[in-house]
């Protein structure tokens, strides 16, 4: 389970804010390792937006296909799907 990846970071004192998650520095779909050293603290909405962009661009590609992913950094002033937070 993925909780086994998060436990070392949390035991080391990583504290998450109310809108933060532990996310992969290099996503596994792009060859990132499933290990605690590949985790970072990230805003939930930003992580979800970036993951969606990456998965959309690699969907249907055969494993091992060389890729170049182009992601747009979401604005922190906007919520999911580009709507302004109220």
Buried (B, 14 or more C-beta within 10 A) or exposed (E): EEEEBBEEBEEEEBEBEEEBBBBBEEBEBEEEEEEBEBBEBBBBBBBBBBBBBBEEBBEEEEEEEEEEBEEEEBEEEEBEEEEEEE
